[in-house]
């Protein structure tokens, strides 16, 4: 079994510059969308990434896809540093990393048939038309849809069917990695379960590696075997799914779990420990812990330094000074 990470991220940063003020008195502000993130994802992993809106989840995905260039740091995918890739090499990279977006309807051309939309990525990558059509039919079979739907238009299909089409389009180039950005948020609960089960069966059948982005903690818990928690551009906790859910080591993760709807009826009476206040700003964040103003356990050291990732045991870590006694950088 290959033990090398299929995705290896080291010290990754993406800062956006924004102007503030009038034409006479203007200053530049740095928005730290992703700030010094280090993460490894191995072949066959299903890594879930969670966090509030503005935590940097989607920016992280765009960096891995090569759609956005980082400010600093490195991103290795299948052993290739995509930051230094030229245009042609980046095109080949994107063949190995597929993406399924949140709203499939907005990512399909309403004037083209489903077949045309599925064929398009193969046309871009030079796949012969006859082979492309064979792959399209095979992909439809994999997502449990009849090939007659290839002649349909997006408005003729339901949300669940459109999401299956989006998955089929992602599969036709036979990627090794699939990034799923809120793959079920636009679907009814009953359809969500069908799509998630389909994704799990495809992952096993094709040996795929998933990076799943979602704000829905129940979806992440169901599909993921590892979880990365982000807050204001920082990776604050990472580890095996059940350990993170049952024993959150970071106050922010604990707050997220407490705020989420509890499905198990036997756990609904437990005391909730919610975070106070609103999420902070990505502008001029300072040097302290990003959660300091909301954390119920804040200490003086938290206000002046951002904690590194400390071990919480068994491949689980959190960026919190409450774990300061071990000082072990997390490595998946």
PAZAPA-4460 file (N, C-alpha, C; in steps of 0.05 Angstrom, whole numbers, plus 32768, in hexadecimal, padded with zeros to 4 digits):
% residues 332
    n_x    n_y    n_z   ca_x   ca_y   ca_z    c_x    c_y    c_z   seq   type   mol
   8011   7FE8   8000   8000   8000   8000   8012   8019   8000     1      X     A
   800A   802C   7FF0   8019   8045   7FED   8015   8056   8007     2      X     A
   802B   805C   8015   8029   806C   802E   802F   8089   8029     3      X     A
   8038   8091   8011   803E   80AC   800C   8024   80BC   800A     4      X     A
   8024   80D5   8015   800B   80E5   8013   8005   80EC   7FF6     5      X     A
   7FEB   80EB   7FEE   7FE4   80F3   7FD4   7FE2   8112   7FD3     6      X     A
   7FDB   811E   7FEA   7FDC   813B   7FED   7FED   8142   8005     7      X     A
   8000   8153   8001   8012   815C   8017   8014   817A   8016     8      X     A
   800A   8187   802A   8009   81A4   802C   801B   81AD   8042     9      X     A
   802D   81C0   803D   8040   81CA   8051   803F   81E8   8052    10      X     A
   8039   81F3   806A   803B   8210   806E   802B   8220   805A    11      X     A
   8014   8216   8052   8005   8223   803D   7FF7   823D   8046    12      X     A
   7FFB   8252   8036   7FEF   826C   803C   7FE2   8277   8023    13      X     A
   7FCB   8284   8026   7FBF   8293   8011   7FB3   82AD   801E    14      X     A
   7FC1   82C3   8018   7FB8   82DD   8022   7FAE   82EE   800A    15      X     A
   7F98   82FA   800E   7F8D   830D   7FFA   7F91   8329   8004    16      X     A
   7F97   833C   7FF2   7F9B   8358   7FF9   7F82   8368   7FF2    17      X     A
   7F79   8379   8004   7F61   8389   8000   7F67   83A6   8007    18      X     A
   7F5D   83B8   7FF7   7F5F   83D4   7FFC   7F49   83DE   800F    19      X     A
   7F51   83F0   8020   7F3D   83FC   8032   7F41   841A   8034    20      X     A
   7F2B   8429   8035   7F2D   8446   8037   7F28   8455   801D    21      X     A
   7F2B   846F   801E   7F26   847F   8006   7F3E   8481   7FF5    22      X     A
   7F3B   848F   7FDE   7F52   8492   7FCB   7F68   84A2   7FD8    23      X     A
   7F61   84B4   7FEB   7F76   84C5   7FF8   7F84   84B5   800E    24      X     A
   7F74   84A8   801E   7F80   8499   8035   7F78   847C   8032    25      X     A
   7F8A   846C   8026   7F85   8450   8020   7F9B   843E   802C    26      X     A
   7F92   8427   8036   7FA6   8414   8040   7F9F   83F8   8036    27      X     A
   7FB3   83E6   8036   7FB0   83CB   802D   7FAC   83B9   8045    28      X     A
   7F99   83A6   8043   7F94   8393   8058   7F99   8377   804D    29      X     A
   7FA4   8366   805E   7FA8   834A   8057   7F92   8339   8062    30      X     A
   7F85   8329   8050   7F71   8316   8059   7F7E   82FA   8058    31      X     A
   7F81   82EE   806F   7F8F   82D5   8071   7F7B   82BD   806F    32      X     A
   7F74   82B7   8056   7F60   82A3   8051   7F69   8287   8059    33      X     A
   7F82   8281   8053   7F8F   8268   805C   7FAA   8270   8067    34      X     A
   7FB0   8268   807F   7FC7   8273   808D   7FD8   825D   809B    35      X     A
   7FED   8254   808D   8000   8241   8098   7FF4   8226   809E    36      X     A
   7FE7   821A   808A   7FDA   8200   808D   7FED   81EA   8084    37      X     A
   7FF1   81D6   8094   8000   81BE   808E   7FEE   81A5   8091    38      X     A
   7FED   8195   807C   7FDA   817F   807C   7FE3   8169   8069    39      X     A
   7FDE   8150   8070   7FE4   813A   805F   7FCC   8128   805B    40      X     A
   7FC7   8120   8042   7FB1   810E   803C   7FBC   80F6   802D    41      X     A
   7FB8   80DE   8037   7FC3   80C6   802B   7FAF   80B9   8018    42      X     A
   7FBA   80A8   8005   7FA8   809A   7FF2   7F92   808B   8001    43      X     A
   7F79   808E   7FF7   7F62   8081   8003   7F56   808F   801A    44      X     A
   7F62   80A5   8024   7F56   80B4   803A   7F3D   80C3   8031    45      X     A
   7F2B   80C7   8043   7F14   80D9   803F   7F17   80EE   8055    46      X     A
   7F22   8105   804D   7F28   811B   805F   7F11   812F   805E    47      X     A
   7F04   8133   8075   7EF0   8148   8076   7EFB   8162   8081    48      X     A
   7EF3   8178   8075   7EFC   8192   807E   7EE4   81A2   8087    49      X     A
   7EE3   81AB   80A0   7ECC   81B9   80AB   7ED4   81D4   80B7    50      X     A
   7EC1   81E5   80BA   7EC6   81FF   80C5   7EAF   8212   80BD    51      X     A
   7EAD   8229   80CB   7E99   823C   80C4   7E9F   8249   80A9    52      X     A
   7E8B   8257   809E   7E90   8267   8086   7EA7   827A   808A    53      X     A
   7EB9   827C   8077   7ED0   828E   8079   7EE8   8281   8087    54      X     A
   7EE6   8267   808D   7EFD   825A   809B   7F14   8252   8088    55      X     A
   7F0F   8253   806E   7F24   824D   805B   7F22   8233   804D    56      X     A
   7F0B   8225   8051   7F08   820A   8045   7F09   820A   8027    57      X     A
   7EF9   821B   801B   7EF7   821C   7FFD   7F11   8227   7FF1    58      X     A
   7F1D   823A   7FFE   7F37   8245   7FF4   7F4C   822F   7FF4    59      X     A
   7F4C   821E   8009   7F5E   8207   800A   7F5A   81F5   7FF2    60      X     A
   7F41   81EF   7FEC   7F3A   81DE   7FD5   7F44   81EA   7FBB    61      X     A
   7F40   8204   7FB8   7F48   8211   7F9F   7F67   8211   7F9C    62      X     A
   7F75   8212   7FB2   7F92   8211   7FB2   7F9B   81F5   7FA8    63      X     A
   7F8E   81E0   7FB3   7F96   81C5   7FAB   7F90   81C0   7F8E    64      X     A
   7F7A   81CC   7F84   7F72   81C8   7F68   7F84   81D9   7F55    65      X     A
   7F93   81EB   7F60   7FA4   81FD   7F4F   7F95   8214   7F43    66      X     A
   7F7D   8219   7F4E   7F6D   8230   7F44   7F75   824A   7F50    67      X     A
   7F83   8249   7F67   7F8D   8260   7F75   7FAA   825B   7F7C    68      X     A
   7FBB   826F   7F78   7FD7   826C   7F7F   7FDC   8274   7F9C    69      X     A
   7FEB   8264   7FAB   7FF0   826B   7FC7   8003   8283   7FCB    70      X     A
   8000   828F   7FE2   8013   82A5   7FE9   802E   8299   7FF2    71      X     A
   802C   8282   8000   8045   8274   8009   803D   8257   800E    72      X     A
   8052   8246   8011   804E   822A   8017   804F   8219   7FFF    73      X     A
   804B   81FF   8003   804D   81EB   7FED   8035   81D9   7FEE    74      X     A
   802D   81CF   7FD6   8017   81BC   7FD3   8021   81A6   7FC0    75      X     A
   8025   818E   7FCB   802D   8178   7FBA   8015   8165   7FB7    76      X     A
   800E   8160   7F9D   7FF9   814D   7F97   8004   8137   7F85    77      X     A
   8002   811F   7F8E   800E   8108   7F80   802C   810C   7F7B    78      X     A
   8039   8119   7F8F   8056   811E   7F8E   805F   8136   7F7E    79      X     A
   804C   8145   7F72   8053   815C   7F61   804C   8176   7F70    80      X     A
   805F   8188   7F70   805B   81A2   7F7D   804B   81B3   7F69    81      X     A
   8031   81B6   7F6E   801F   81C3   7F5B   8024   81E2   7F5B    82      X     A
   8031   81EC   7F6F   8036   8209   7F70   8049   8211   7F59    83      X     A
   805C   81FF   7F52   8070   8205   7F3E   8069   81FB   7F22    84      X     A
   8052   81EE   7F20   804A   81E3   7F06   8045   81F8   7EF1    85      X     A
   804D   81F3   7ED8   8046   8205   7EC2   802A   81FE   7EB8    86      X     A
   8020   820E   7EA5   8004   820B   7E9C   7FFD   81EF   7E93    87      X     A
   800E   81E3   7E82   8009   81C8   7E77   800A   81B3   7E8D    88      X     A
   801D   81B6   7E9F   801F   81A3   7EB5   8008   81A6   7EC8    89      X     A
   7FFF   81BF   7ECD   7FE8   81C3   7EDE   7FCE   81B7   7ED2    90      X     A
   7FCC   81B8   7EB8   7FB5   81AB   7EAA   7FB5   818D   7EB0    91      X     A
   7FCD   8180   7EAF   7FCE   8164   7EB4   7FC8   815E   7ED1    92      X     A
   7FD0   8170   7EE3   7FCA   816D   7EFF   7FAC   816D   7F04    93      X     A
   7F9E   817F   7EF7   7F81   8181   7EFB   7F72   8168   7EF1    94      X     A
   7F7F   8159   7EDF   7F73   8140   7ED6   7F72   812B   7EED    95      X     A
   7F85   812D   7EFF   7F87   811A   7F16   7F78   8123   7F2E    96      X     A
   7F6F   813C   7F2F   7F60   8146   7F46   7F45   8151   7F3C    97      X     A
   7F30   8143   7F42   7F15   814C   7F39   7F07   815B   7F4F    98      X     A
   7EF2   816A   7F48   7EE3   8179   7F5C   7EC6   8177   7F56    99      X     A
   7EB6   8175   7F6C   7E99   8176   7F6A   7E90   818D   7F7B   100      X     A
   7E82   81A0   7F6F   7E7B   81B9   7F7C   7E60   81B6   7F8B   101      X     A
   7E5A   81CB   7F9A   7E42   81CB   7FAB   7E28   81CA   7F9C   102      X     A
   7E25   81DB   7F88   7E0C   81DD   7F79   7E11   81D3   7F5C   103      X     A
   7E0A   81BA   7F56   7E10   81AF   7F3B   7E02   81BE   7F25   104      X     A
   7DEA   81C9   7F2A   7DDA   81D6   7F16   7DE9   81EF   7F0B   105      X     A
   7DF7   81FD   7F1D   7E05   8215   7F15   7E1F   820F   7F06   106      X     A
   7E28   81F6   7F06   7E41   81EE   7EF9   7E3D   81DD   7EE0   107      X     A
   7E23   81DB   7ED8   7E1D   81CE   7EBF   7E11   81E3   7EAC   108      X     A
   7E19   81E2   7E93   7E0F   81F5   7E7F   7DF1   81EE   7E79   109      X     A
   7DDE   8200   7E7F   7DC2   81F9   7E7B   7DBB   81F5   7E5D   110      X     A
   7DCC   81FE   7E4B   7DC6   81FB   7E2E   7DD3   81E3   7E22   111      X     A
   7DE2   81D4   7E32   7DEE   81BC   7E28   7DE2   81A3   7E35   112      X     A
   7DE3   818D   7E26   7DD9   8174   7E32   7DED   816A   7E47   113      X     A
   7DE4   8157   7E57   7DF5   814C   7E6C   7E0D   813E   7E5F   114      X     A
   7E09   8131   7E48   7E20   8125   7E3B   7E35   8139   7E33   115      X     A
   7E2D   8150   7E29   7E40   8165   7E21   7E50   816E   7E39   116      X     A
   7E42   8171   7E50   7E50   817B   7E68   7E64   8166   7E72   117      X     A
   7E5D   814C   7E70   7E6F   8137   7E79   7E87   8134   7E66   118      X     A
   7E81   8138   7E4C   7E97   8135   7E38   7EAB   814C   7E39   119      X     A
   7EA2   8163   7E42   7EB3   817B   7E40   7ECF   8178   7E4D   120      X     A
   7ED1   816E   7E67   7EEC   816B   7E72   7EFE   8158   7E62   121      X     A
   7EF2   8143   7E56   7F02   8131   7E46   7F0B   813E   7E2C   122      X     A
   7EFA   814E   7E21   7F01   815D   7E08   7F19   816F   7E0E   123      X     A
   7F18   817D   7E25   7F2E   818F   7E2C   7F48   8180   7E2F   124      X     A
   7F47   8168   7E39   7F5F   8158   7E3E   7F66   8145   7E27   125      X     A
   7F59   8149   7E10   7F61   813B   7DF8   7F58   811F   7DF5   126      X     A
   7F44   8116   7E04   7F39   80FB   7E01   7F29   80F9   7DE7   127      X     A
   7F2E   80E4   7DD8   7F1F   80E0   7DBF   7F01   80DE   7DC4   128      X     A
   7EF1   80E8   7DB1   7ED4   80EA   7DB5   7EC7   80CE   7DBA   129      X     A
   7ECF   80BA   7DAC   7EC3   809F   7DB0   7ECA   8095   7DCC   130      X     A
   7EE3   8098   7DD4   7EEA   808F   7DEF   7EDC   80A0   7E05   131      X     A
   7ED9   80BA   7DFF   7ECC   80CC   7E12   7EAF   80C3   7E17   132      X     A
   7EA2   80BC   7E02   7E86   80B3   7E05   7E84   8099   7E14   133      X     A
   7E97   8087   7E10   7E97   806E   7E1F   7E9C   8074   7E3D   134      X     A
   7EAE   8086   7E42   7EB3   808D   7E5E   7E9B   809B   7E6B   135      X     A
   7E8D   80AB   7E5C   7E75   80B9   7E66   7E60   80A4   7E6E   136      X     A
   7E5C   8090   7E5D   7E48   807C   7E62   7E50   806B   7E7B   137      X     A
   7E6A   8065   7E7D   7E74   8056   7E94   7E70   8066   7EAE   138      X     A
   7E76   8080   7EAC   7E73   8091   7EC4   7E56   8093   7ECD   139      X     A
   7E43   8094   7EBA   7E27   8094   7EC1   7E1F   807A   7ECF   140      X     A
   7E2A   8064   7EC6   7E25   804A   7ED3   7E30   804A   7EEF   141      X     A
   7E47   8056   7EF3   7E53   8057   7F0E   7E43   8067   7F22   142      X     A
   7E35   807C   7F18   7E25   808C   7F2A   7E08   8084   7F2B   143      X     A
   7E03   806C   7F1F   7DE8   8060   7F20   7DD3   8070   7F11   144      X     A
   7DDA   807A   7EF9   7DC7   8088   7EE9   7DC6   807C   7ECD   145      X     A
   7DAE   807B   7EC2   7DAA   8070   7EA7   7DB7   8083   7E92   146      X     A
   7DC3   8077   7E7E   7DD1   8087   7E69   7DBD   8098   7E59   147      X     A
   7DA3   8093   7E5B   7D90   80A4   7E4C   7D90   80C1   7E57   148      X     A
   7D9A   80C4   7E70   7D9B   80DF   7E7B   7DB1   80F0   7E6D   149      X     A
   7DC2   80E4   7E5E   7DD7   80F3   7E50   7DCB   8106   7E3C   150      X     A
   7DB4   8101   7E32   7DA7   8112   7E1F   7D95   8127   7E2C   151      X     A
   7D94   8127   7E46   7D83   813A   7E55   7D92   8155   7E59   152      X     A
   7D83   8169   7E61   7D8E   8183   7E68   7D8C   8186   7E86   153      X     A
   7D9E   8197   7E92   7D9E   8199   7EAF   7D83   819F   7EBC   154      X     A
   7D72   81B0   7EAF   7D59   81B8   7EBB   7D45   81A0   7EBC   155      X     A
   7D4B   818B   7EAE   7D39   8174   7EAE   7D3F   8160   7EC4   156      X     A
   7D54   8165   7ED4   7D5D   8152   7EE8   7D59   815E   7F04   157      X     A
   7D57   814C   7F18   7D54   8155   7F34   7D70   815C   7F3F   158      X     A
   7D70   8168   7F57   7D89   816F   7F64   7D9B   8157   7F69   159      X     A
   7D8F   8141   7F72   7D9F   8129   7F77   7DAB   811E   7F5E   160      X     A
   7D9B   811E   7F48   7DA5   8114   7F2E   7DBC   8126   7F24   161      X     A
   7DB9   8140   7F27   7DCE   8153   7F1E   7DE8   814E   7F2E   162      X     A
   7DE5   8149   7F48   7DFE   8144   7F57   7E0B   812A   7F4E   163      X     A
   7DFC   8116   7F47   7E07   80FD   7F3C   7E15   8103   7F21   164      X     A
   7E09   8114   7F11   7E16   811C   7EF8   7E30   812A   7EFD   165      X     A
   7E31   813B   7F12   7E4A   8149   7F18   7E5F   8136   7F21   166      X     A
   7E58   8121   7F30   7E6B   810C   7F38   7E74   80FD   7F1F   167      X     A
   7E62   80F6   7F0D   7E69   80E8   7EF4   7E7D   80F8   7EE4   168      X     A
   7E78   8112   7EE2   7E8B   8123   7ED2   7EA6   8124   7EDF   169      X     A
   7EA7   8123   7EFA   7EC1   8123   7F08   7ED0   8109   7F04   170      X     A
   7EC1   80F3   7EFF   7ECE   80D9   7EFE   7EDA   80D3   7EE2   171      X     A
   7ED1   80E0   7ECD   7ED8   80D7   7EB2   7EF5   80DA   7EAC   172      X     A
   7F04   80EB   7EBA   7F21   80ED   7EB5   7F31   80DB   7EC8   173      X     A
   7F23   80CA   7ED6   7F2F   80B6   7EE8   7F43   80C3   7EFC   174      X     A
   7F39   80D5   7F0C   7F4B   80E3   7F1F   7F53   80D1   7F36   175      X     A
   7F68   80D9   7F44   7F71   80CB   7F5D   7F65   80D9   7F75   176      X     A
   7F60   80F3   7F72   7F56   8103   7F89   7F3C   8111   7F80   177      X     A
   7F29   8112   7F92   7F10   8121   7F8D   7F0B   8134   7FA3   178      X     A
   7F07   814E   7F9C   7F00   8162   7FB0   7EE2   8167   7FAE   179      X     A
   7ED4   8163   7FC5   7EB7   8166   7FC6   7EB1   817E   7FD7   180      X     A
   7EA8   8194   7FCA   7EA3   81AD   7FD8   7E85   81AF   7FDE   181      X     A
   7E7D   81AA   7FF7   7E61   81AA   8000   7E50   8199   7FED   182      X     A
   7E57   817F   7FEA   7E4A   816F   7FD5   7E2C   8169   7FD9   183      X     A
   7E22   816D   7FF2   7E06   8166   7FF6   7DF5   817D   8002   184      X     A
   7E01   8195   8004   7DF3   81AB   8012   7DDA   81B4   8003   185      X     A
   7DD9   81B0   7FE8   7DC2   81B9   7FD9   7DAD   81A3   7FD6   186      X     A
   7DB0   818D   7FE4   7D9E   8176   7FE1   7D8D   8171   7FF9   187      X     A
   7D75   8165   7FF5   7D65   815C   800B   7D73   8147   801B   188      X     A
   7D6B   8144   8034   7D78   8131   8047   7D78   8115   803B   189      X     A
   7D61   810C   8031   7D60   80F0   8026   7D73   80EC   800F   190      X     A
   7D75   8100   7FFE   7D87   80FF   7FE6   7DA4   8101   7FEF   191      X     A
   7DAA   8110   8004   7DC5   8112   800F   7DD0   80F7   8015   192      X     A
   7DC1   80E6   8023   7DCA   80CB   802A   7DD1   80BB   8012   193      X     A
   7DC0   80BD   7FFD   7DC6   80AE   7FE4   7DE0   80B6   7FD7   194      X     A
   7DE4   80D1   7FD6   7DFD   80DB   7FC9   7E15   80D4   7FD9   195      X     A
   7E14   80D6   7FF4   7E2A   80CF   8005   7E31   80B1   8002   196      X     A
   7E1D   80A0   8002   7E22   8083   7FFF   7E2E   807D   7FE4   197      X     A
   7E25   808B   7FCF   7E31   8088   7FB4   7E4F   8090   7FB5   198      X     A
   7E55   80A7   7FC2   7E71   80B0   7FC3   7E82   809C   7FD2   199      X     A
   7E78   8090   7FE7   7E87   807D   7FF7   7E8C   8063   7FE6   200      X     A
   7E78   805A   7FD7   7E7C   8042   7FC7   7E90   8047   7FB0   201      X     A
   7E8F   805F   7FA4   7EA2   8066   7F8F   7EBF   8068   7F9A   202      X     A
   7EC1   8073   7FB2   7EDB   8076   7FBE   7EE9   805A   7FC2   203      X     A
   7ED9   8047   7FCB   7EE4   802C   7FCF   7EEA   801F   7FB4   204      X     A
   7ED7   8021   7FA1   7ED9   8013   7F87   7EF1   801E   7F77   205      X     A
   7EF5   8038   7F78   7F0A   8045   7F67   7F23   804D   7F75   206      X     A
   7F24   8048   7F90   7F3C   804E   7F9F   7F41   806C   7FA0   207      X     A
   7F2C   807C   7FA2   7F2E   8099   7FA1   7F36   80A4   7FBD   208      X     A
   7F42   80BB   7FBC   7F48   80CB   7FD4   7F36   80E4   7FD4   209      X     A
   7F27   80E8   7FE9   7F14   80FE   7FEA   7F1D   8114   7FFE   210      X     A
   7F19   812D   7FF5   7F1A   8144   8008   7EFD   814F   8007   211      X     A
   7EEF   814D   801E   7ED3   8155   801F   7ED0   816E   8030   212      X     A
   7EC5   8183   8024   7EC1   819C   8032   7EA3   819E   8038   213      X     A
   7E9D   81A4   8051   7E81   81A7   8059   7E7E   81B6   8073   214      X     A
   7E67   81C4   8076   7E61   81D1   808F   7E4F   81BE   80A0   215      X     A
   7E46   81A8   8094   7E34   8196   80A1   7E45   8180   80AF   216      X     A
   7E46   8182   80C9   7E57   816F   80D9   7E4D   8153   80D7   217      X     A
   7E33   814F   80D4   7E29   8133   80D2   7E31   8126   80B8   218      X     A
   7E32   8136   80A2   7E3C   812C   8088   7E59   8125   808B   219      X     A
   7E69   8136   8097   7E86   8131   809A   7E8B   8118   80AA   220      X     A
   7E7C   8115   80C0   7E80   80FE   80D1   7E79   80E4   80C3   221      X     A
   7E64   80E5   80B2   7E5A   80CE   80A4   7E6E   80C4   808F   222      X     A
   7E7A   80D7   8080   7E8A   80CF   8069   7EA8   80CF   806E   223      X     A
   7EB2   80DE   8082   7ECF   80E1   8085   7EDB   80CE   8099   224      X     A
   7EF4   80C6   8093   7F03   80B7   80A7   7F17   80C8   80B6   225      X     A
   7F1D   80E1   80AB   7F2E   80F4   80B9   7F21   8110   80B5   226      X     A
   7F26   8121   80C9   7F1A   813C   80C8   7F2F   8151   80CE   227      X     A
   7F2D   8167   80BE   7F3D   817F   80C3   7F2A   8196   80C9   228      X     A
   7F2E   81A3   80DF   7F1D   81BA   80E7   7F2C   81D4   80E3   229      X     A
   7F1F   81E6   80D4   7F2C   8200   80CE   7F1C   8217   80DB   230      X     A
   7F2B   822B   80E4   7F1F   8243   80EF   7F2F   825C   80E7   231      X     A
   7F22   826E   80D9   7F2F   8287   80D0   7F4A   8281   80C3   232      X     A
   7F4A   826E   80B0   7F62   8269   80A0   7F76   8256   80AD   233      X     A
   7F72   824E   80C6   7F84   823D   80D4   7F79   8220   80D7   234      X     A
   7F8B   820D   80D6   7F84   81F1   80DC   7F86   81EF   80FB   235      X     A
   7F70   81EA   8108   7F70   81EB   8126   7F6E   81CF   8132   236      X     A
   7F64   81BB   8122   7F63   81A0   812D   7F62   818C   8116   237      X     A
   7F6E   8175   811A   7F6E   8161   8105   7F71   8145   8112   238      X     A
   7F64   8131   8106   7F66   8117   8111   7F51   8104   8107   239      X     A
   7F51   80EB   8110   7F3D   80D7   8108   7F21   80E2   810F   240      X     A
   7F0E   80DC   80FE   7EF3   80E7   8100   7EE6   80E3   811B   241      X     A
   7EE5   80CA   8124   7ED7   80C5   813D   7EE5   80D1   8155   242      X     A
   7EFF   80D3   8154   7F0D   80E0   816B   7F07   80FD   816C   243      X     A
   7F07   810A   8155   7F01   8127   8154   7EE4   812C   815D   244      X     A
   7ED2   811C   8155   7EB6   8120   815C   7EB0   8119   8179   245      X     A
   7EBC   8103   8183   7EB6   80FB   819E   7EC7   8109   81B3   246      X     A
   7EDF   8111   81AB   7EF1   811E   81BE   7EFF   8136   81B1   247      X     A
   7EEF   814B   81AA   7EFC   8162   819E   7F11   816F   81B1   248      X     A
   7F28   8174   81A6   7F3E   817E   81B7   7F41   819C   81B5   249      X     A
   7F34   81A9   81A2   7F36   81C6   81A0   7F1B   81D3   81A8   250      X     A
   7F1C   81E9   81B6   7F02   81F6   81BE   7EF1   81FE   81A7   251      X     A
   7EFC   8204   8190   7EEC   820B   8178   7EDD   81F3   816E   252      X     A
   7EEB   81DC   816C   7EDE   81C3   8163   7EC8   81BC   8176   253      X     A
   7ECD   81BE   8190   7EB9   81B8   81A4   7EA0   81CA   81A1   254      X     A
   7EA5   81E4   819A   7E8F   81F6   8195   7E7F   81EE   817D   255      X     A
   7E8D   81E6   8167   7E7F   81DD   814F   7E6E   81C5   8155   256      X     A
   7E79   81B1   8164   7E6A   8199   816A   7E51   81A0   817B   257      X     A
   7E54   81B3   818E   7E3E   81BA   819F   7E28   81C8   8190   258      X     A
   7E2F   81D7   817B   7E1C   81E7   816C   7E0D   81D6   8158   259      X     A
   7E18   81BE   8151   7E0C   81AD   813C   7DF4   819F   8148   260      X     A
   7DDF   8199   8137   7DC8   818A   8140   7DD1   816E   8148   261      X     A
   7DC6   8164   815F   7DCE   8149   8169   7DBA   8135   815F   262      X     A
   7DC4   8122   814F   7DB2   810D   8143   7DAB   80F8   8158   263      X     A
   7DBF   80EF   8168   7DBA   80DA   817B   7DA9   80E4   8192   264      X     A
   7D91   80D9   8196   7D7F   80E3   81AB   7D8A   80E1   81C7   265      X     A
   7D9B   80CD   81CC   7DA6   80CA   81E7   7DBA   80DF   81EF   266      X     A
   7DC4   80EF   81DB   7DD9   8103   81E1   7DCD   811F   81E1   267      X     A
   7DB3   8122   81DC   7DA8   813D   81D9   7DA7   814D   81F3   268      X     A
   7DA8   813F   820A   7DA6   814D   8223   7DC1   8157   822E   269      X     A
   7DD7   8151   8220   7DF1   8159   822A   7DF5   8177   8229   270      X     A
   7E04   8181   823C   7E09   819E   823E   7E19   81A7   8226   271      X     A
   7E10   81BD   821A   7E1F   81C8   8203   7E31   81DE   820C   272      X     A
   7E49   81DF   81FF   7E5D   81F4   8206   7E62   8204   81EC   273      X     A
   7E52   8218   81E8   7E54   8228   81D0   7E69   823E   81D3   274      X     A
   7E74   8246   81BB   7E87   825C   81BB   7E77   8276   81BE   275      X     A
   7E84   828A   81CA   7E77   82A4   81CC   7E7F   82B6   81B4   276      X     A
   7E6E   82C9   81AE   7E74   82DD   819A   7E73   82D2   817D   277      X     A
   7E7A   82E3   816B   7E7A   82DD   814E   7E96   82D6   8145   278      X     A
   7E99   82C8   812E   7EB3   82C2   8123   7EC3   82DC   811E   279      X     A
   7EDD   82DB   8122   7EEE   82F2   811E   7EF2   82F9   8101   280      X     A
   7F05   830A   80FC   7F0A   8314   80E1   7F24   8307   80D7   281      X     A
   7F26   8304   80BC   7F3E   82FA   80AF   7F52   8311   80AA   282      X     A
   7F49   832A   80B0   7F5A   8341   80AB   7F69   8349   80C5   283      X     A
   7F83   834E   80C3   7F92   8356   80DA   7F8D   8345   80F2   284      X     A
   7F92   832B   80EF   7F8B   8317   8104   7F9D   8318   811C   285      X     A
   7FB4   8324   811A   7FC7   8325   8130   7FD6   830B   8133   286      X     A
   7FE5   8308   8149   7FF7   82F1   814C   7FEB   82DC   815F   287      X     A
   7FD6   82E3   816E   7FCB   82D0   8181   7FB9   82BB   8174   288      X     A
   7FAE   82AA   8185   7F9B   8295   817C   7F82   82A3   8170   289      X     A
   7F79   8299   8159   7F62   82A5   814C   7F49   82A3   815C   290      X     A
   7F48   8290   816E   7F30   828B   817E   7F2F   8299   8199   291      X     A
   7F45   82A8   819F   7F48   82B3   81BA   7F31   82C3   81C4   292      X     A
   7F24   82D3   81B3   7F0E   82E4   81BB   7EF4   82D5   81C0   293      X     A
   7EF3   82BC   81B7   7EDA   82AC   81BA   7EDD   8294   81CC   294      X     A
   7EF6   828E   81D4   7EFC   8275   81E1   7EF6   8276   81FF   295      X     A
   7EE8   8263   820A   7EE2   8263   8227   7EFA   825B   8238   296      X     A
   7F10   8251   822B   7F28   8249   823A   7F40   825B   8234   297      X     A
   7F3B   8273   822A   7F52   8284   8221   7F65   8289   8238   298      X     A
   7F7F   8288   8232   7F94   828E   8245   7FA5   82A6   823A   299      X     A
   7FB6   82B0   824A   7FC5   82C8   8242   7FD7   82C1   822A   300      X     A
   7FE2   82A9   8229   7FF4   82A1   8214   7FE5   82A1   81F9   301      X     A
   7FCB   829B   81FA   7FBB   8299   81E1   7FB9   82B4   81D3   302      X     A
   7FBB   82CA   81E2   7FB8   82E4   81D6   7FD1   82EE   81C7   303      X     A
   7FE8   82E1   81CC   8000   82EB   81C0   800D   82D7   81AC   304      X     A
   8004   82BF   81AB   8010   82AB   8199   7FFB   8297   818E   305      X     A
   7FFF   8290   8175   7FED   827B   8169   7FF9   8260   816F   306      X     A
   7FEA   824F   817D   7FF6   8235   8184   7FFA   8223   816C   307      X     A
   800F   8213   816C   8013   81FF   8157   8000   81E7   815C   308      X     A
   8001   81D3   814B   7FF1   81BB   8150   8000   81A9   8164   309      X     A
   7FF2   81A3   817A   7FFD   8192   818F   7FEE   8177   818E   310      X     A
   7FFC   8162   8195   7FF0   8147   8194   7FDB   8144   81AA   311      X     A
   7FC5   8138   81A2   7FB0   8131   81B5   7FAE   8112   81B7   312      X     A
   7FC2   8104   81AB   7FC4   80E7   81AD   7FB6   80D9   8196   313      X     A
   7FC2   80C2   818E   7FB6   80B0   8179   7FB0   80BF   815F   314      X     A
   7FC4   80CE   8155   7FC1   80DB   813B   7FAD   80F2   813B   315      X     A
   7FA9   80FE   8152   7F95   8113   8156   7FA4   812B   8161   316      X     A
   7FA0   8143   8156   7FAE   815B   8160   7F9C   8173   815F   317      X     A
   7FA4   8188   816E   7F95   81A1   816E   7FA8   81B8   8174   318      X     A
   7FA2   81CF   8168   7FB3   81E7   816C   7FA8   81F6   8184   319      X     A
   7FAE   81EC   819C   7FA4   81F8   81B4   7FB8   81F5   81CB   320      X     A
   7FBD   820B   81DA   7FD1   820A   81EF   7FC8   81F8   8207   321      X     A
   7FAF   81F0   8206   7FA6   81DD   821B   7FB4   81C2   8218   322      X     A
   7FBF   81BD   8200   7FCE   81A4   81FB   7FEC   81A8   81FB   323      X     A
   7FF5   81BF   8206   8011   81C7   8204   8025   81B3   8210   324      X     A
   801C   81A2   8221   802E   8190   822E   803C   817C   821B   325      X     A
   8030   8177   8203   803C   8163   81F2   804C   816E   81DB   326      X     A
   8046   8186   81D0   8056   8194   81BC   805E   8182   81A4   327      X     A
   804C   8172   8199   8051   8161   8182   8042   816B   816A   328      X     A
   8050   8172   8155   8042   817B   813D   8034   8164   8130   329      X     A
   801B   8169   8128   800A   8154   811D   8013   814C   8101   330      X     A
   8013   8132   80FC   801A   8128   80E2   8008   8111   80DB   331      X     A
   7FF6   8114   80C9   7FE3   80FF   80C1   7FF2   80E6   80B8   332      X     A
***
